[in-house]
Amino acid sequence: QCNNGTLTCCNSVQAADSPAAIAALKSVGAAVQGVTGQVGLTCSAPTVIGASGNSCSQQPVCCTNNNFNGVVAIGCTPVNVNL
């Protein structure tokens, strides 16, 4: 569950200034300058499993900007799935 942003499942989560995040941002034409925090790479929506809610086989994160077709998600914060 996300207080800010949308629940997303990402293969990896990187710092915005990491080489992998910068390359992903550039590949979708996103502005690299001004991006801070965590960036999710290769993301998709969680799958729904019955009444128990959503499930991620990758890293579950809440992202405020996931408008890049799953290639990259900006403004991500990890979700503690043990809550």
N, CA, C and O atoms as a Maestro MAE file, in Angstrom:
{
 s_m_m2io_version
 :::
 2.0.0
}

f_m_ct {
 s_m_title
 :::
 protein
 m_atom[332] {
  # First column is atom index #
  i_m_mmod_type
  r_m_x_coord
  r_m_y_coord
  r_m_z_coord
  i_m_residue_number
  s_m_chain_name
  s_m_pdb_residue_name
  s_m_pdb_atom_name
  i_m_atomic_number
  :::
  1 25 0.839 -1.179 0.000 1 A "GLN " " N  " 7
  2 3 0.000 0.000 0.000 1 A "GLN " " CA " 6
  3 2 0.881 1.239 0.000 1 A "GLN " " C  " 6
  4 15 1.876 1.312 0.722 1 A "GLN " " O  " 8
  5 25 0.501 2.212 -0.821 2 A "CYS " " N  " 7
  6 3 1.308 3.420 -0.981 2 A "CYS " " CA " 6
  7 2 0.583 4.638 -0.428 2 A "CYS " " C  " 6
  8 15 -0.600 4.847 -0.699 2 A "CYS " " O  " 8
  9 25 1.304 5.438 0.350 3 A "ASN " " N  " 7
  10 3 0.772 6.734 0.774 3 A "ASN " " CA " 6
  11 2 0.973 7.771 -0.314 3 A "ASN " " C  " 6
  12 15 0.128 8.642 -0.518 3 A "ASN " " O  " 8
  13 25 2.091 7.675 -1.009 4 A "ASN " " N  " 7
  14 3 2.392 8.572 -2.126 4 A "ASN " " CA " 6
  15 2 2.770 7.732 -3.325 4 A "ASN " " C  " 6
  16 15 3.611 6.840 -3.213 4 A "ASN " " O  " 8
  17 25 2.172 7.995 -4.460 5 A "GLY " " N  " 7
  18 3 2.538 7.283 -5.670 5 A "GLY " " CA " 6
  19 2 1.757 6.004 -5.863 5 A "GLY " " C  " 6
  20 15 0.751 5.758 -5.198 5 A "GLY " " O  " 8
  21 25 2.240 5.197 -6.784 6 A "THR " " N  " 7
  22 3 1.574 3.967 -7.197 6 A "THR " " CA " 6
  23 2 2.464 2.769 -6.893 6 A "THR " " C  " 6
  24 15 3.675 2.816 -7.104 6 A "THR " " O  " 8
  25 25 1.861 1.702 -6.398 7 A "LEU " " N  " 7
  26 3 2.621 0.480 -6.143 7 A "LEU " " CA " 6
  27 2 3.098 -0.103 -7.465 7 A "LEU " " C  " 6
  28 15 2.309 -0.324 -8.384 7 A "LEU " " O  " 8
  29 25 4.377 -0.345 -7.544 8 A "THR " " N  " 7
  30 3 5.018 -0.831 -8.756 8 A "THR " " CA " 6
  31 2 6.017 -1.908 -8.375 8 A "THR " " C  " 6
  32 15 6.593 -1.863 -7.289 8 A "THR " " O  " 8
  33 25 6.227 -2.875 -9.257 9 A "CYS " " N  " 7
  34 3 7.226 -3.920 -9.031 9 A "CYS " " CA " 6
  35 2 8.387 -3.681 -9.994 9 A "CYS " " C  " 6
  36 15 8.194 -3.673 -11.210 9 A "CYS " " O  " 8
  37 25 9.573 -3.489 -9.464 10 A "CYS " " N  " 7
  38 3 10.736 -3.185 -10.302 10 A "CYS " " CA " 6
  39 2 11.820 -4.247 -10.131 10 A "CYS " " C  " 6
  40 15 12.030 -4.765 -9.034 10 A "CYS " " O  " 8
  41 25 12.499 -4.561 -11.222 11 A "ASN " " N  " 7
  42 3 13.592 -5.532 -11.161 11 A "ASN " " CA " 6
  43 2 14.725 -5.024 -10.297 11 A "ASN " " C  " 6
  44 15 15.391 -5.808 -9.622 11 A "ASN " " O  " 8
  45 25 14.954 -3.712 -10.311 12 A "SER " " N  " 7
  46 3 15.965 -3.133 -9.423 12 A "SER " " CA " 6
  47 2 15.588 -1.702 -9.107 12 A "SER " " C  " 6
  48 15 14.831 -1.062 -9.837 12 A "SER " " O  " 8
  49 25 16.130 -1.216 -8.009 13 A "VAL " " N  " 7
  50 3 15.932 0.171 -7.591 13 A "VAL " " CA " 6
  51 2 17.313 0.770 -7.390 13 A "VAL " " C  " 6
  52 15 18.133 0.230 -6.647 13 A "VAL " " O  " 8
  53 25 17.563 1.884 -8.053 14 A "GLN " " N  " 7
  54 3 18.885 2.515 -8.043 14 A "GLN " " CA " 6
  55 2 18.772 3.960 -7.571 14 A "GLN " " C  " 6
  56 15 17.707 4.571 -7.665 14 A "GLN " " O  " 8
  57 25 19.864 4.494 -7.069 15 A "ALA " " N  " 7
  58 3 19.927 5.927 -6.780 15 A "ALA " " CA " 6
  59 2 19.824 6.677 -8.103 15 A "ALA " " C  " 6
  60 15 20.336 6.221 -9.125 15 A "ALA " " O  " 8
  61 25 19.164 7.825 -8.076 16 A "ALA " " N  " 7
  62 3 18.931 8.593 -9.304 16 A "ALA " " CA " 6
  63 2 20.224 8.982 -10.011 16 A "ALA " " C  " 6
  64 15 20.232 9.176 -11.227 16 A "ALA " " O  " 8
  65 25 21.324 9.100 -9.254 17 A "ASP " " N  " 7
  66 3 22.585 9.507 -9.881 17 A "ASP " " CA " 6
  67 2 23.464 8.313 -10.260 17 A "ASP " " C  " 6
  68 15 24.624 8.501 -10.626 17 A "ASP " " O  " 8
  69 25 22.936 7.093 -10.179 18 A "SER " " N  " 7
  70 3 23.723 5.918 -10.566 18 A "SER " " CA " 6
  71 2 23.786 5.812 -12.091 18 A "SER " " C  " 6
  72 15 22.862 6.249 -12.778 18 A "SER " " O  " 8
  73 25 24.858 5.240 -12.622 19 A "PRO " " N  " 7
  74 3 24.979 5.099 -14.084 19 A "PRO " " CA " 6
  75 2 23.803 4.365 -14.723 19 A "PRO " " C  " 6
  76 15 23.366 4.736 -15.812 19 A "PRO " " O  " 8
  77 25 23.285 3.331 -14.064 20 A "ALA " " N  " 7
  78 3 22.163 2.567 -14.630 20 A "ALA " " CA " 6
  79 2 20.900 3.419 -14.696 20 A "ALA " " C  " 6
  80 15 20.171 3.377 -15.687 20 A "ALA " " O  " 8
  81 25 20.641 4.191 -13.647 21 A "ALA " " N  " 7
  82 3 19.455 5.045 -13.629 21 A "ALA " " CA " 6
  83 2 19.571 6.155 -14.670 21 A "ALA " " C  " 6
  84 15 18.607 6.452 -15.376 21 A "ALA " " O  " 8
  85 25 20.742 6.763 -14.765 22 A "ILE " " N  " 7
  86 3 20.951 7.832 -15.752 22 A "ILE " " CA " 6
  87 2 20.747 7.299 -17.163 22 A "ILE " " C  " 6
  88 15 20.106 7.952 -17.986 22 A "ILE " " O  " 8
  89 25 21.282 6.125 -17.446 23 A "ALA " " N  " 7
  90 3 21.130 5.526 -18.776 23 A "ALA " " CA " 6
  91 2 19.657 5.242 -19.073 23 A "ALA " " C  " 6
  92 15 19.189 5.492 -20.183 23 A "ALA " " O  " 8
  93 25 18.927 4.721 -18.087 24 A "ALA " " N  " 7
  94 3 17.507 4.418 -18.285 24 A "ALA " " CA " 6
  95 2 16.703 5.692 -18.507 24 A "ALA " " C  " 6
  96 15 15.834 5.738 -19.377 24 A "ALA " " O  " 8
  97 25 16.991 6.721 -17.725 25 A "LEU " " N  " 7
  98 3 16.280 7.995 -17.887 25 A "LEU " " CA " 6
  99 2 16.519 8.585 -19.266 25 A "LEU " " C  " 6
  100 15 15.593 9.064 -19.921 25 A "LEU " " O  " 8
  101 25 17.768 8.545 -19.694 26 A "LYS " " N  " 7
  102 3 18.094 9.069 -21.027 26 A "LYS " " CA " 6
  103 2 17.417 8.256 -22.125 26 A "LYS " " C  " 6
  104 15 17.008 8.816 -23.141 26 A "LYS " " O  " 8
  105 25 17.295 6.940 -21.934 27 A "SER " " N  " 7
  106 3 16.712 6.085 -22.972 27 A "SER " " CA " 6
  107 2 15.241 6.387 -23.229 27 A "SER " " C  " 6
  108 15 14.733 6.112 -24.316 27 A "SER " " O  " 8
  109 25 14.552 6.949 -22.239 28 A "VAL " " N  " 7
  110 3 13.135 7.295 -22.424 28 A "VAL " " CA " 6
  111 2 12.939 8.795 -22.620 28 A "VAL " " C  " 6
  112 15 11.807 9.272 -22.680 28 A "VAL " " O  " 8
  113 25 14.038 9.535 -22.719 29 A "GLY " " N  " 7
  114 3 13.955 10.965 -22.948 29 A "GLY " " CA " 6
  115 2 13.564 11.772 -21.733 29 A "GLY " " C  " 6
  116 15 13.146 12.923 -21.859 29 A "GLY " " O  " 8
  117 25 13.693 11.187 -20.561 30 A "ALA " " N  " 7
  118 3 13.373 11.908 -19.328 30 A "ALA " " CA " 6
  119 2 14.533 12.821 -18.950 30 A "ALA " " C  " 6
  120 15 15.696 12.502 -19.197 30 A "ALA " " O  " 8
  121 25 14.202 13.951 -18.352 31 A "ALA " " N  " 7
  122 3 15.234 14.870 -17.891 31 A "ALA " " CA " 6
  123 2 15.993 14.228 -16.742 31 A "ALA " " C  " 6
  124 15 15.391 13.787 -15.763 31 A "ALA " " O  " 8
  125 25 17.307 14.177 -16.858 32 A "VAL " " N  " 7
  126 3 18.138 13.578 -15.813 32 A "VAL " " CA " 6
  127 2 18.369 14.580 -14.688 32 A "VAL " " C  " 6
  128 15 18.394 14.213 -13.513 32 A "VAL " " O  " 8
  129 25 18.538 15.847 -15.058 33 A "GLN " " N  " 7
  130 3 18.760 16.885 -14.054 33 A "GLN " " CA " 6
  131 2 17.521 17.044 -13.191 33 A "GLN " " C  " 6
  132 15 16.400 17.058 -13.699 33 A "GLN " " O  " 8
  133 25 17.719 17.161 -11.914 34 A "GLY " " N  " 7
  134 3 16.615 17.384 -11.003 34 A "GLY " " CA " 6
  135 2 15.966 16.115 -10.479 34 A "GLY " " C  " 6
  136 15 15.139 16.184 -9.570 34 A "GLY " " O  " 8
  137 25 16.318 14.957 -11.028 35 A "VAL " " N  " 7
  138 3 15.775 13.697 -10.515 35 A "VAL " " CA " 6
  139 2 16.580 13.307 -9.286 35 A "VAL " " C  " 6
  140 15 17.804 13.194 -9.342 35 A "VAL " " O  " 8
  141 25 15.891 13.106 -8.193 36 A "THR " " N  " 7
  142 3 16.562 12.724 -6.942 36 A "THR " " CA " 6
  143 2 15.880 11.492 -6.374 36 A "THR " " C  " 6
  144 15 14.824 11.074 -6.851 36 A "THR " " O  " 8
  145 25 16.488 10.923 -5.363 37 A "GLY " " N  " 7
  146 3 15.901 9.768 -4.696 37 A "GLY " " CA " 6
  147 2 16.158 8.482 -5.442 37 A "GLY " " C  " 6
  148 15 17.211 8.304 -6.055 37 A "GLY " " O  " 8
  149 25 15.195 7.589 -5.390 38 A "GLN " " N  " 7
  150 3 15.330 6.266 -5.981 38 A "GLN " " CA " 6
  151 2 14.608 6.197 -7.321 38 A "GLN " " C  " 6
  152 15 13.566 6.823 -7.514 38 A "GLN " " O  " 8
  153 25 15.179 5.427 -8.238 39 A "VAL " " N  " 7
  154 3 14.606 5.210 -9.560 39 A "VAL " " CA " 6
  155 2 14.433 3.706 -9.744 39 A "VAL " " C  " 6
  156 15 15.376 2.940 -9.542 39 A "VAL " " O  " 8
  157 25 13.240 3.289 -10.125 40 A "GLY " " N  " 7
  158 3 12.974 1.886 -10.389 40 A "GLY " " CA " 6
  159 2 13.266 1.566 -11.843 40 A "GLY " " C  " 6
  160 15 12.930 2.346 -12.733 40 A "GLY " " O  " 8
  161 25 13.893 0.419 -12.088 41 A "LEU " " N  " 7
  162 3 14.239 0.004 -13.448 41 A "LEU " " CA " 6
  163 2 13.489 -1.267 -13.811 41 A "LEU " " C  " 6
  164 15 13.372 -2.180 -12.994 41 A "LEU " " O  " 8
  165 25 12.990 -1.324 -15.016 42 A "THR " " N  " 7
  166 3 12.223 -2.451 -15.553 42 A "THR " " CA " 6
  167 2 11.071 -2.781 -14.602 42 A "THR " " C  " 6
  168 15 11.115 -3.767 -13.866 42 A "THR " " O  " 8
  169 25 10.055 -1.947 -14.635 43 A "CYS " " N  " 7
  170 3 8.953 -2.031 -13.682 43 A "CYS " " CA " 6
  171 2 7.659 -2.501 -14.350 43 A "CYS " " C  " 6
  172 15 7.459 -2.339 -15.554 43 A "CYS " " O  " 8
  173 25 6.800 -3.082 -13.537 44 A "SER " " N  " 7
  174 3 5.483 -3.488 -14.006 44 A "SER " " CA " 6
  175 2 4.495 -3.367 -12.856 44 A "SER " " C  " 6
  176 15 4.883 -3.203 -11.699 44 A "SER " " O  " 8
  177 25 3.219 -3.450 -13.190 45 A "ALA " " N  " 7
  178 3 2.185 -3.416 -12.158 45 A "ALA " " CA " 6
  179 2 2.212 -4.730 -11.382 45 A "ALA " " C  " 6
  180 15 2.563 -5.772 -11.938 45 A "ALA " " O  " 8
  181 25 1.845 -4.688 -10.111 46 A "PRO " " N  " 7
  182 3 1.796 -5.934 -9.344 46 A "PRO " " CA " 6
  183 2 0.654 -6.812 -9.837 46 A "PRO " " C  " 6
  184 15 -0.321 -6.316 -10.401 46 A "PRO " " O  " 8
  185 25 0.781 -8.108 -9.625 47 A "THR " " N  " 7
  186 3 -0.300 -9.029 -9.951 47 A "THR " " CA " 6
  187 2 -1.252 -9.093 -8.767 47 A "THR " " C  " 6
  188 15 -0.833 -8.953 -7.618 47 A "THR " " O  " 8
  189 25 -2.509 -9.302 -9.042 48 A "VAL " " N  " 7
  190 3 -3.513 -9.381 -7.975 48 A "VAL " " CA " 6
  191 2 -3.709 -10.850 -7.616 48 A "VAL " " C  " 6
  192 15 -3.954 -11.693 -8.480 48 A "VAL " " O  " 8
  193 25 -3.596 -11.133 -6.328 49 A "ILE " " N  " 7
  194 3 -3.768 -12.507 -5.846 49 A "ILE " " CA " 6
  195 2 -4.958 -12.536 -4.891 49 A "ILE " " C  " 6
  196 15 -4.819 -12.210 -3.712 49 A "ILE " " O  " 8
  197 25 -6.116 -12.923 -5.396 50 A "GLY " " N  " 7
  198 3 -7.307 -13.071 -4.566 50 A "GLY " " CA " 6
  199 2 -7.611 -11.872 -3.701 50 A "GLY " " C  " 6
  200 15 -7.348 -10.733 -4.086 50 A "GLY " " O  " 8
  201 25 -8.161 -12.128 -2.540 51 A "ALA " " N  " 7
  202 3 -8.561 -11.057 -1.626 51 A "ALA " " CA " 6
  203 2 -7.386 -10.544 -0.810 51 A "ALA " " C  " 6
  204 15 -7.503 -9.538 -0.110 51 A "ALA " " O  " 8
  205 25 -6.248 -11.236 -0.899 52 A "SER " " N  " 7
  206 3 -5.108 -10.852 -0.059 52 A "SER " " CA " 6
  207 2 -4.383 -9.619 -0.569 52 A "SER " " C  " 6
  208 15 -3.563 -9.049 0.150 52 A "SER " " O  " 8
  209 25 -4.668 -9.196 -1.793 53 A "GLY " " N  " 7
  210 3 -4.046 -7.972 -2.292 53 A "GLY " " CA " 6
  211 2 -3.104 -8.214 -3.439 53 A "GLY " " C  " 6
  212 15 -3.320 -9.107 -4.259 53 A "GLY " " O  " 8
  213 25 -2.052 -7.415 -3.498 54 A "ASN " " N  " 7
  214 3 -1.117 -7.433 -4.619 54 A "ASN " " CA " 6
  215 2 0.149 -8.201 -4.281 54 A "ASN " " C  " 6
  216 15 0.515 -8.352 -3.115 54 A "ASN " " O  " 8
  217 25 0.812 -8.684 -5.329 55 A "SER " " N  " 7
  218 3 2.035 -9.454 -5.127 55 A "SER " " CA " 6
  219 2 3.098 -9.023 -6.119 55 A "SER " " C  " 6
  220 15 2.819 -8.817 -7.301 55 A "SER " " O  " 8
  221 25 4.318 -8.889 -5.626 56 A "CYS " " N  " 7
  222 3 5.466 -8.579 -6.472 56 A "CYS " " CA " 6
  223 2 6.481 -9.705 -6.332 56 A "CYS " " C  " 6
  224 15 6.804 -10.124 -5.221 56 A "CYS " " O  " 8
  225 25 6.982 -10.192 -7.461 57 A "SER " " N  " 7
  226 3 8.091 -11.137 -7.380 57 A "SER " " CA " 6
  227 2 9.414 -10.386 -7.406 57 A "SER " " C  " 6
  228 15 10.457 -10.954 -7.083 57 A "SER " " O  " 8
  229 25 9.378 -9.089 -7.796 58 A "GLN " " N  " 7
  230 3 10.566 -8.245 -7.763 58 A "GLN " " CA " 6
  231 2 10.487 -7.321 -6.545 58 A "GLN " " C  " 6
  232 15 9.802 -7.628 -5.569 58 A "GLN " " O  " 8
  233 25 11.185 -6.198 -6.609 59 A "GLN " " N  " 7
  234 3 11.207 -5.217 -5.514 59 A "GLN " " CA " 6
  235 2 9.930 -4.370 -5.540 59 A "GLN " " C  " 6
  236 15 9.705 -3.639 -6.504 59 A "GLN " " O  " 8
  237 25 9.090 -4.453 -4.502 60 A "PRO " " N  " 7
  238 3 7.908 -3.576 -4.470 60 A "PRO " " CA " 6
  239 2 8.293 -2.170 -4.032 60 A "PRO " " C  " 6
  240 15 8.962 -1.988 -3.015 60 A "PRO " " O  " 8
  241 25 7.870 -1.186 -4.802 61 A "VAL " " N  " 7
  242 3 8.157 0.210 -4.502 61 A "VAL " " CA " 6
  243 2 6.928 1.053 -4.806 61 A "VAL " " C  " 6
  244 15 6.068 0.655 -5.591 61 A "VAL " " O  " 8
  245 25 6.856 2.215 -4.181 62 A "CYS " " N  " 7
  246 3 5.842 3.216 -4.509 62 A "CYS " " CA " 6
  247 2 6.543 4.307 -5.290 62 A "CYS " " C  " 6
  248 15 7.525 4.882 -4.822 62 A "CYS " " O  " 8
  249 25 6.032 4.598 -6.498 63 A "CYS " " N  " 7
  250 3 6.676 5.583 -7.364 63 A "CYS " " CA " 6
  251 2 5.693 6.677 -7.733 63 A "CYS " " C  " 6
  252 15 4.523 6.410 -8.006 63 A "CYS " " O  " 8
  253 25 6.181 7.913 -7.740 64 A "THR " " N  " 7
  254 3 5.320 9.049 -8.046 64 A "THR " " CA " 6
  255 2 5.209 9.311 -9.544 64 A "THR " " C  " 6
  256 15 4.281 9.997 -9.972 64 A "THR " " O  " 8
  257 25 6.130 8.785 -10.353 65 A "ASN " " N  " 7
  258 3 6.077 9.000 -11.799 65 A "ASN " " CA " 6
  259 2 6.477 7.716 -12.508 65 A "ASN " " C  " 6
  260 15 7.658 7.380 -12.597 65 A "ASN " " O  " 8
  261 25 5.474 7.005 -13.012 66 A "ASN " " N  " 7
  262 3 5.722 5.751 -13.720 66 A "ASN " " CA " 6
  263 2 5.121 5.845 -15.115 66 A "ASN " " C  " 6
  264 15 4.405 4.946 -15.555 66 A "ASN " " O  " 8
  265 25 5.415 6.931 -15.801 67 A "ASN " " N  " 7
  266 3 4.827 7.203 -17.110 67 A "ASN " " CA " 6
  267 2 5.767 6.879 -18.256 67 A "ASN " " C  " 6
  268 15 5.693 7.508 -19.311 67 A "ASN " " O  " 8
  269 25 6.648 5.909 -18.068 68 A "PHE " " N  " 7
  270 3 7.646 5.597 -19.096 68 A "PHE " " CA " 6
  271 2 7.555 4.137 -19.536 68 A "PHE " " C  " 6
  272 15 8.576 3.509 -19.812 68 A "PHE " " O  " 8
  273 25 6.325 3.590 -19.603 69 A "ASN " " N  " 7
  274 3 6.074 2.239 -20.101 69 A "ASN " " CA " 6
  275 2 6.879 1.157 -19.388 69 A "ASN " " C  " 6
  276 15 7.253 0.156 -20.000 69 A "ASN " " O  " 8
  277 25 7.145 1.351 -18.107 70 A "GLY " " N  " 7
  278 3 7.813 0.319 -17.326 70 A "GLY " " CA " 6
  279 2 9.324 0.303 -17.416 70 A "GLY " " C  " 6
  280 15 9.982 -0.422 -16.669 70 A "GLY " " O  " 8
  281 25 9.891 1.102 -18.331 71 A "VAL " " N  " 7
  282 3 11.352 1.126 -18.461 71 A "VAL " " CA " 6
  283 2 11.977 1.704 -17.206 71 A "VAL " " C  " 6
  284 15 12.964 1.181 -16.689 71 A "VAL " " O  " 8
  285 25 11.393 2.787 -16.724 72 A "VAL " " N  " 7
  286 3 11.927 3.473 -15.555 72 A "VAL " " CA " 6
  287 2 10.764 4.107 -14.792 72 A "VAL " " C  " 6
  288 15 9.785 4.546 -15.396 72 A "VAL " " O  " 8
  289 25 10.876 4.154 -13.472 73 A "ALA " " N  " 7
  290 3 9.905 4.826 -12.619 73 A "ALA " " CA " 6
  291 2 10.662 5.766 -11.692 73 A "ALA " " C  " 6
  292 15 11.694 5.396 -11.133 73 A "ALA " " O  " 8
  293 25 10.152 6.971 -11.530 74 A "ILE " " N  " 7
  294 3 10.860 8.027 -10.789 74 A "ILE " " CA " 6
  295 2 10.162 8.266 -9.456 74 A "ILE " " C  " 6
  296 15 8.953 8.073 -9.324 74 A "ILE " " O  " 8
  297 25 10.940 8.683 -8.486 75 A "GLY " " N  " 7
  298 3 10.392 9.036 -7.170 75 A "GLY " " CA " 6
  299 2 9.938 7.822 -6.388 75 A "GLY " " C  " 6
  300 15 8.858 7.823 -5.797 75 A "GLY " " O  " 8
  301 25 10.757 6.790 -6.383 76 A "CYS " " N  " 7
  302 3 10.367 5.526 -5.740 76 A "CYS " " CA " 6
  303 2 10.847 5.426 -4.306 76 A "CYS " " C  " 6
  304 15 11.933 5.889 -3.958 76 A "CYS " " O  " 8
  305 25 10.011 4.811 -3.485 77 A "THR " " N  " 7
  306 3 10.397 4.480 -2.125 77 A "THR " " CA " 6
  307 2 10.054 3.001 -1.902 77 A "THR " " C  " 6
  308 15 8.973 2.553 -2.285 77 A "THR " " O  " 8
  309 25 10.957 2.251 -1.292 78 A "PRO " " N  " 7
  310 3 10.705 0.815 -1.049 78 A "PRO " " CA " 6
  311 2 9.479 0.610 -0.161 78 A "PRO " " C  " 6
  312 15 9.179 1.434 0.703 78 A "PRO " " O  " 8
  313 25 8.784 -0.488 -0.385 79 A "VAL " " N  " 7
  314 3 7.626 -0.859 0.420 79 A "VAL " " CA " 6
  315 2 8.050 -1.984 1.357 79 A "VAL " " C  " 6
  316 15 8.662 -2.961 0.926 79 A "VAL " " O  " 8
  317 25 7.732 -1.845 2.613 80 A "ASN " " N  " 7
  318 3 7.995 -2.910 3.579 80 A "ASN " " CA " 6
  319 2 6.840 -3.901 3.506 80 A "ASN " " C  " 6
  320 15 5.759 -3.637 4.035 80 A "ASN " " O  " 8
  321 25 7.062 -5.038 2.855 81 A "VAL " " N  " 7
  322 3 5.999 -6.015 2.658 81 A "VAL " " CA " 6
  323 2 5.677 -6.799 3.920 81 A "VAL " " C  " 6
  324 15 4.752 -7.611 3.924 81 A "VAL " " O  " 8
  325 25 6.423 -6.568 4.983 82 A "ASN " " N  " 7
  326 3 6.182 -7.285 6.241 82 A "ASN " " CA " 6
  327 2 5.247 -6.549 7.167 82 A "ASN " " C  " 6
  328 15 5.043 -6.978 8.303 82 A "ASN " " O  " 8
  329 25 4.673 -5.448 6.713 83 A "LEU " " N  " 7
  330 3 3.759 -4.681 7.582 83 A "LEU " " CA " 6
  331 2 2.419 -5.376 7.700 83 A "LEU " " C  " 6
  332 15 1.525 -4.882 8.387 83 A "LEU " " O  " 8
  :::
 }
 m_bond[331] {
  # First column is bond index #
  i_m_from
  i_m_to
  i_m_order
  :::
  1 1 2 1
  2 2 3 1
  3 3 4 2
  4 3 5 1
  5 5 6 1
  6 6 7 1
  7 7 8 2
  8 7 9 1
  9 9 10 1
  10 10 11 1
  11 11 12 2
  12 11 13 1
  13 13 14 1
  14 14 15 1
  15 15 16 2
  16 15 17 1
  17 17 18 1
  18 18 19 1
  19 19 20 2
  20 19 21 1
  21 21 22 1
  22 22 23 1
  23 23 24 2
  24 23 25 1
  25 25 26 1
  26 26 27 1
  27 27 28 2
  28 27 29 1
  29 29 30 1
  30 30 31 1
  31 31 32 2
  32 31 33 1
  33 33 34 1
  34 34 35 1
  35 35 36 2
  36 35 37 1
  37 37 38 1
  38 38 39 1
  39 39 40 2
  40 39 41 1
  41 41 42 1
  42 42 43 1
  43 43 44 2
  44 43 45 1
  45 45 46 1
  46 46 47 1
  47 47 48 2
  48 47 49 1
  49 49 50 1
  50 50 51 1
  51 51 52 2
  52 51 53 1
  53 53 54 1
  54 54 55 1
  55 55 56 2
  56 55 57 1
  57 57 58 1
  58 58 59 1
  59 59 60 2
  60 59 61 1
  61 61 62 1
  62 62 63 1
  63 63 64 2
  64 63 65 1
  65 65 66 1
  66 66 67 1
  67 67 68 2
  68 67 69 1
  69 69 70 1
  70 70 71 1
  71 71 72 2
  72 71 73 1
  73 73 74 1
  74 74 75 1
  75 75 76 2
  76 75 77 1
  77 77 78 1
  78 78 79 1
  79 79 80 2
  80 79 81 1
  81 81 82 1
  82 82 83 1
  83 83 84 2
  84 83 85 1
  85 85 86 1
  86 86 87 1
  87 87 88 2
  88 87 89 1
  89 89 90 1
  90 90 91 1
  91 91 92 2
  92 91 93 1
  93 93 94 1
  94 94 95 1
  95 95 96 2
  96 95 97 1
  97 97 98 1
  98 98 99 1
  99 99 100 2
  100 99 101 1
  101 101 102 1
  102 102 103 1
  103 103 104 2
  104 103 105 1
  105 105 106 1
  106 106 107 1
  107 107 108 2
  108 107 109 1
  109 109 110 1
  110 110 111 1
  111 111 112 2
  112 111 113 1
  113 113 114 1
  114 114 115 1
  115 115 116 2
  116 115 117 1
  117 117 118 1
  118 118 119 1
  119 119 120 2
  120 119 121 1
  121 121 122 1
  122 122 123 1
  123 123 124 2
  124 123 125 1
  125 125 126 1
  126 126 127 1
  127 127 128 2
  128 127 129 1
  129 129 130 1
  130 130 131 1
  131 131 132 2
  132 131 133 1
  133 133 134 1
  134 134 135 1
  135 135 136 2
  136 135 137 1
  137 137 138 1
  138 138 139 1
  139 139 140 2
  140 139 141 1
  141 141 142 1
  142 142 143 1
  143 143 144 2
  144 143 145 1
  145 145 146 1
  146 146 147 1
  147 147 148 2
  148 147 149 1
  149 149 150 1
  150 150 151 1
  151 151 152 2
  152 151 153 1
  153 153 154 1
  154 154 155 1
  155 155 156 2
  156 155 157 1
  157 157 158 1
  158 158 159 1
  159 159 160 2
  160 159 161 1
  161 161 162 1
  162 162 163 1
  163 163 164 2
  164 163 165 1
  165 165 166 1
  166 166 167 1
  167 167 168 2
  168 167 169 1
  169 169 170 1
  170 170 171 1
  171 171 172 2
  172 171 173 1
  173 173 174 1
  174 174 175 1
  175 175 176 2
  176 175 177 1
  177 177 178 1
  178 178 179 1
  179 179 180 2
  180 179 181 1
  181 181 182 1
  182 182 183 1
  183 183 184 2
  184 183 185 1
  185 185 186 1
  186 186 187 1
  187 187 188 2
  188 187 189 1
  189 189 190 1
  190 190 191 1
  191 191 192 2
  192 191 193 1
  193 193 194 1
  194 194 195 1
  195 195 196 2
  196 195 197 1
  197 197 198 1
  198 198 199 1
  199 199 200 2
  200 199 201 1
  201 201 202 1
  202 202 203 1
  203 203 204 2
  204 203 205 1
  205 205 206 1
  206 206 207 1
  207 207 208 2
  208 207 209 1
  209 209 210 1
  210 210 211 1
  211 211 212 2
  212 211 213 1
  213 213 214 1
  214 214 215 1
  215 215 216 2
  216 215 217 1
  217 217 218 1
  218 218 219 1
  219 219 220 2
  220 219 221 1
  221 221 222 1
  222 222 223 1
  223 223 224 2
  224 223 225 1
  225 225 226 1
  226 226 227 1
  227 227 228 2
  228 227 229 1
  229 229 230 1
  230 230 231 1
  231 231 232 2
  232 231 233 1
  233 233 234 1
  234 234 235 1
  235 235 236 2
  236 235 237 1
  237 237 238 1
  238 238 239 1
  239 239 240 2
  240 239 241 1
  241 241 242 1
  242 242 243 1
  243 243 244 2
  244 243 245 1
  245 245 246 1
  246 246 247 1
  247 247 248 2
  248 247 249 1
  249 249 250 1
  250 250 251 1
  251 251 252 2
  252 251 253 1
  253 253 254 1
  254 254 255 1
  255 255 256 2
  256 255 257 1
  257 257 258 1
  258 258 259 1
  259 259 260 2
  260 259 261 1
  261 261 262 1
  262 262 263 1
  263 263 264 2
  264 263 265 1
  265 265 266 1
  266 266 267 1
  267 267 268 2
  268 267 269 1
  269 269 270 1
  270 270 271 1
  271 271 272 2
  272 271 273 1
  273 273 274 1
  274 274 275 1
  275 275 276 2
  276 275 277 1
  277 277 278 1
  278 278 279 1
  279 279 280 2
  280 279 281 1
  281 281 282 1
  282 282 283 1
  283 283 284 2
  284 283 285 1
  285 285 286 1
  286 286 287 1
  287 287 288 2
  288 287 289 1
  289 289 290 1
  290 290 291 1
  291 291 292 2
  292 291 293 1
  293 293 294 1
  294 294 295 1
  295 295 296 2
  296 295 297 1
  297 297 298 1
  298 298 299 1
  299 299 300 2
  300 299 301 1
  301 301 302 1
  302 302 303 1
  303 303 304 2
  304 303 305 1
  305 305 306 1
  306 306 307 1
  307 307 308 2
  308 307 309 1
  309 309 310 1
  310 310 311 1
  311 311 312 2
  312 311 313 1
  313 313 314 1
  314 314 315 1
  315 315 316 2
  316 315 317 1
  317 317 318 1
  318 318 319 1
  319 319 320 2
  320 319 321 1
  321 321 322 1
  322 322 323 1
  323 323 324 2
  324 323 325 1
  325 325 326 1
  326 326 327 1
  327 327 328 2
  328 327 329 1
  329 329 330 1
  330 330 331 1
  331 331 332 2
  :::
 }
}
